[in-house]
Structure formats: structure tokens, C-alpha cells
Amino acid sequence: MGKYERPRALGDALQVLASAECQVLAGGTDIFPARAHAAAWGAPREAHLLDITAIEMLRGISREGGAWRIGAATSWATLRDADLPPGFDALREAARQVGGRQVQARGTLGGNLCNASPAADGVPPLLVLEAEVELASLRGSRRLQLTEFILGNRRTARAQDELLVAIHVPDAMARSPSVFLKLGSRAHLVISIAMVAANAAGRVAVGSCSEVARLLDERGLAPIDDVRATADYRRIAAAELVARARERLAA
């Protein structure tokens, strides 16, 4: 059994990160299945776990100085049920489709971003919101655009001694109506084949079709092949989802 720590203050958590290599635990909806899978195949993981769920400032949604702040440990259920401006409609719709209600109650937005899956449901809605992430360590804090934070499949710009503490959204983008559409083999409890977020400001992001979810631009999309779908199918599916998203926004 690896070491387990659950500090109540951000400074204490950052001290742990600075002094030891550990795995950050929030909702655990990615970590615990991975640990169970490894143990089932005879390779148990004895990671040093840093549980951040007792740190109050990492949870909740607020408006501060012309921008919105979402604590990194805010659950999908909180996002799903929050009374937010229409720019967050895509993110709230994504929250309603993340696993079942038990996963929504435990899983966190920050964990979804740090896991950096190509099929991370939170990424396309945050891309159209021009979201920034805030990272903190004993060395100080810094902000990055989400496009700079997620580097690839399961890779982010977070240093070992840093903690993702919040996501920030400009107030102007929060006012622009948005939609989210997701295609999978069934409606819920599934990893998507393609997903699209779009807003009335003309920003469109596509996920599950490349190593990193991306904003559509003049270069178009270069989908991937995997066990869930071919690149050709993804290209057609993504185009259809984009068209439907634009129709919904126009309506």
C-alpha cells in the first residue's frame, strides 16, 4: 500500500508535491479503475497518493474581475446543475453525458483535463470558451491557454511539483450561447467516437478525432484510426456533428 495524504490547505498540498513524486487524487474515476486493472494483471501500482478533496478553494464556481473561475476539483454534477450563462451550455451538456450519475458526482473537471485523454469531454467546450488553466507550486503560479496545457495523449504541461487549481473563462465568451454534441456506440457510459462544441461567436472544437481536441481552422481535421472508428468515418461524423451544432445555434 502506497502512502496516502489528504491536506486541507493548498500550501500543504504544494509542499507534498515539492517533496515527493506522487499521484494527485480528486474524484478517482480514472485512477481507481486503472489501479484495479493493473492489480488484476499482476502489476499493482503502489503510488504515493495526494488527495486534494479536502481543499475548499479548489471547488466551486465564481465570477471574479470580469471572468469566471471554476475550481479544478469542481465535480461534473456541480457543473451540470449550476445556473450559468449560456456560454457554459456546452460544458453543462458534456457534464450530463460523462458516465453515470455516480461518476458525475465524483469526477472533476480538473481531473478530466489532467488525464488528457483524446476523448476528454471537458476539452472541446472549454476550447470554445477560450479557457485558461491556472497552475500553482511553491515556485508561484502561472496561467496557460488550454491549447498550451494539453500536449498530447495523456500528456500535459503540468510540472511534477505543480497542481492544477482552477480554470478561468472570459466573461465575454461566457455570454455567447454554445452547444455540445457527442457520438458514441450508445448515448451514455461510452467513450465517444467524435464530439463537437460550438458557440455563437463562431468557435468550433472537435474532440475524439485526434490526439488532442482542437479548434477547427483553415487546416481542417485529420482524424485518427482506432478500435472505435476509422479515420474516414470520423471525418464524416465530425462534419455532421458540426453541421448539427451550427443548426442548433442558428435556431
C-alpha positions in Angstrom: 0.0 0.0 0.0 1.4 3.4 -1.0 1.4 6.5 1.1 -1.8 8.5 1.3 -2.1 12.1 2.3 -5.1 14.4 2.4 -4.1 18.0 3.3 -6.7 20.7 4.0 -4.7 23.7 2.8 -3.3 24.4 -0.7 0.1 25.3 0.7 0.4 21.9 2.4 -0.5 20.1 -0.8 2.1 22.0 -2.8 4.7 21.1 -0.1 3.9 17.4 -0.6 4.2 17.8 -4.4 7.6 19.6 -4.0 9.0 16.9 -1.7 7.8 13.7 -3.3 6.7 12.2 -6.5 3.0 11.4 -6.1 -0.2 11.0 -7.9 -2.9 13.6 -7.4 -6.3 12.2 -6.5 -9.6 14.1 -6.8 -12.6 12.1 -7.9 -10.6 9.0 -8.6 -12.8 8.0 -11.5 -9.7 7.4 -13.7 -7.1 6.5 -11.1 -9.0 3.7 -9.3 -10.1 1.8 -12.5 -6.5 2.0 -13.7 -5.2 0.7 -10.4 -7.7 -2.2 -10.3 -6.8 -3.1 -13.9 -3.1 -3.2 -13.1 -3.7 -5.3 -10.0 -5.9 -7.7 -11.9 -3.0 -8.3 -14.3 -0.4 -8.8 -11.6 1.2 -5.4 -11.7 -0.3 -3.5 -8.7 0.6 0.2 -8.5 1.7 1.4 -5.1 1.7 5.2 -5.9 2.0 7.9 -3.3 -1.5 9.4 -3.4 -2.2 13.1 -2.7 -5.9 13.5 -2.1 -7.0 17.1 -2.8 -10.7 16.8 -2.0 -10.4 18.5 1.4 -9.0 21.7 0.0 -12.0 24.1 -0.1 -10.6 26.6 -2.5 -10.3 24.0 -5.3 -14.1 23.6 -5.5 -16.9 25.8 -6.8 -17.7 28.3 -9.5 -17.5 32.1 -9.1 -17.2 35.3 -11.1 -14.1 37.4 -10.4 -13.0 40.6 -12.1 -14.7 40.1 -15.5 -14.0 36.4 -15.7 -15.4 33.1 -14.4 -13.4 30.8 -12.1 -14.0 27.1 -11.8 -12.1 25.3 -9.1 -10.2 22.3 -10.5 -11.9 19.9 -8.1 -15.4 21.0 -9.0 -17.5 17.9 -9.8 -19.4 17.3 -13.1 -22.6 17.2 -11.0 -21.9 20.7 -9.8 -21.4 21.9 -13.3 -24.4 20.0 -14.6 -26.7 21.7 -12.1 -25.2 25.2 -11.9 -27.1 28.3 -13.0 -24.6 29.6 -15.5 -24.6 31.9 -18.6 -25.3 30.4 -22.0 -21.6 30.2 -22.9 -21.4 27.3 -20.4 -24.3 25.3 -22.0 -21.9 23.1 -24.0 -19.9 22.3 -20.8 -23.1 21.6 -18.8 -24.3 19.3 -21.6 -20.9 17.5 -21.6 -21.3 17.1 -17.8 -24.7 15.4 -18.3 -23.1 12.8 -20.6 -20.0 11.9 -18.5 -20.6 8.4 -17.3 -23.5 7.8 -15.0 -24.7 10.0 -12.2 -22.3 8.3 -9.7 -19.3 9.3 -11.9 -20.7 12.8 -12.4 -20.9 13.2 -8.6 -17.3 12.1 -8.1 -15.4 13.0 -11.3 -13.9 16.5 -11.5 -13.2 18.9 -14.4 -9.6 19.3 -13.4 -9.1 15.6 -13.4 -10.6 15.3 -16.8 -8.1 17.9 -18.2 -5.1 16.4 -16.4 -5.9 12.9 -17.6 -5.6 14.4 -21.1 -7.5 11.7 -23.0 -8.2 12.5 -26.6 -11.8 11.8 -25.7 -11.9 14.1 -22.6 -15.4 15.5 -22.7 -14.5 18.8 -21.0 -11.9 19.9 -23.5 -14.0 21.0 -26.6 -16.4 23.1 -24.5 -13.5 24.8 -22.8 -11.7 25.4 -26.1 -14.7 27.4 -27.5 -14.8 29.3 -24.2 -11.1 30.4 -24.6 -10.4 28.9 -21.2 -7.1 29.2 -19.4 -5.8 26.9 -16.7 -4.1 28.1 -13.5 -1.2 26.0 -12.1 0.3 26.6 -8.7 3.5 25.4 -7.0 5.8 26.6 -4.2 7.6 28.5 -7.0 4.5 30.5 -7.7 1.5 30.4 -10.1 1.1 30.6 -13.8 -1.6 30.6 -16.4 -1.7 28.8 -19.7 -4.2 28.7 -22.5 -5.9 25.2 -22.6 -4.3 24.7 -26.0 -0.9 25.1 -24.4 -1.7 22.9 -21.4 -2.7 19.7 -23.2 0.3 18.5 -25.2 -0.8 15.1 -26.4 -2.4 11.8 -25.4 -2.1 11.6 -21.6 0.5 14.5 -21.7 0.2 18.0 -20.2 2.4 20.9 -19.4 2.0 20.4 -15.7 5.3 20.0 -13.9 5.6 17.3 -11.2 5.5 19.9 -8.4 2.5 21.8 -9.8 -1.2 21.5 -9.1 -4.0 22.5 -11.4 -6.0 24.8 -9.2 -8.6 26.5 -11.4 -10.0 27.1 -14.9 -10.7 30.6 -16.0 -13.2 31.8 -18.7 -13.5 35.3 -20.1 -16.9 36.8 -19.3 -17.4 37.8 -23.0 -17.2 34.1 -24.0 -19.4 33.0 -21.2 -22.2 35.2 -22.7 -22.0 33.5 -26.2 -24.6 30.6 -26.5 -22.9 27.2 -27.0 -23.9 23.6 -27.8 -22.2 20.2 -27.4 -22.9 17.1 -29.4 -21.3 13.7 -28.9 -21.4 10.5 -30.9 -20.7 7.0 -29.5 -21.9 3.5 -29.7 -24.6 4.4 -27.2 -25.9 7.6 -25.5 -24.1 7.3 -22.2 -21.3 5.4 -20.4 -19.2 5.3 -23.5 -16.0 6.8 -24.9 -17.0 9.0 -27.8 -16.2 8.4 -31.5 -16.5 12.1 -32.2 -17.7 15.2 -30.3 -18.2 18.8 -31.1 -18.6 22.0 -29.2 -19.5 25.3 -30.9 -20.7 28.7 -29.9 -22.4 31.7 -31.4 -19.0 33.5 -31.7 -18.1 31.1 -34.4 -15.7 28.9 -32.5 -15.9 25.2 -33.1 -13.9 22.5 -31.4 -13.7 18.8 -32.2 -12.7 16.0 -29.8 -12.0 12.3 -30.1 -10.8 12.7 -33.6 -7.1 13.5 -33.0 -4.6 13.0 -30.3 -5.6 16.4 -28.8 -9.0 18.0 -29.2 -8.6 21.0 -31.4 -10.3 24.2 -32.7 -11.3 23.9 -36.3 -9.5 26.3 -38.6 -8.5 26.6 -42.2 -6.4 23.4 -42.0 -9.4 21.3 -41.4 -9.3 18.0 -39.5 -7.0 15.0 -39.8 -8.9 12.2 -37.9 -7.2 9.1 -36.4 -8.0 5.4 -36.8 -8.5 3.3 -33.6 -10.7 0.4 -32.3 -13.8 2.6 -32.1 -13.8 4.0 -35.7 -11.8 4.6 -38.8 -10.5 8.0 -39.8 -12.9 8.2 -42.7 -15.9 7.5 -40.5 -14.7 10.1 -38.0 -14.3 12.7 -40.8 -17.9 12.2 -41.9 -19.2 12.0 -38.3 -17.4 15.2 -37.2 -18.7 17.1 -40.3 -22.2 16.0 -39.5 -21.9 17.0 -35.8 -20.5 20.4 -36.8 -23.5 21.0 -39.2 -26.0 20.0 -36.5 -24.3 22.2 -33.9 -24.5 25.2 -36.2 -28.1 24.4 -36.9 -28.9 24.4 -33.2 -27.1 27.7 -32.7 -29.0 29.2 -35.6 -32.3 28.1 -34.1 
